[in-house]
């Protein structure tokens, strides 16, 4: 089957597979008026460097790199439409003025990760810490996963990330969407190579440059969901649990004075 035929078939499937108001969507609609409680971090253990998650479950994580940007909102709309989640590895210098977008990422059940301060190669400890600070300043969330720019890793970088309480995360599926290879190429690459525990690298930045990624995403989600896969955050895939703020203590009930002295 050629690329055009694959795209047509998957596009048809994506239209048929749009959730028709499942429980997760209904819950979100029911609680739309209530401000969601955003996570403040996540606990984790295990290896300091990962390329994929457990092969024992039908779960896949997509990591969107190079945001936040105007494209991030478009990705979020598609994820919500297909009741799916992802991780957004953000560049520190791109966070200015985009706190609302970043909070929306978290409010929708997704994760924010660290992608260095300037998308520089072999980022320093200062770069990692400053990016964490900027993300936390904008959202209250402290990242626990780090995506090295261009996936380039070395033992020193992994150690620096670990010292910043970050797990270094690469991928095992790369559709090269950043190169604009064509929507059908992006779709066929992911649906052919993704399997249990895969981490897929895609991109939601820079602004105005991700039309093919946005167009390919519905068919990818629809096809793999039809095959029984769930799309989860990298943190979830690797067994890292979100940490939420403790609710404030309730009012102390007054002590009744009745019966005293008896």
Secondary structure, 3 states (H helix, E strand, C coil): CCHHHHHHHHHHHHHHCCCCCCHHHHHHHHCCCCCCCCEEEEECCCCCEECECCCCCCEEEEEEEEECCHHHHHHHHHHHHCCCCCEEEECHHHCCCCHHHHHHHHHCCCEEEECCCCCCCCCCHHHHHHHHHHHHHHHCCCCCEECCHHHCCCHHHHHHHHHCCCEEECCCEECCHHHCCCHHHHHHHHHHHCCCCEEEEEECCCCCCCHHHHHHHHHHHHHHHHCCCEEECHHHHCCCEEEECCCCCCCCCCCCCCCCCC
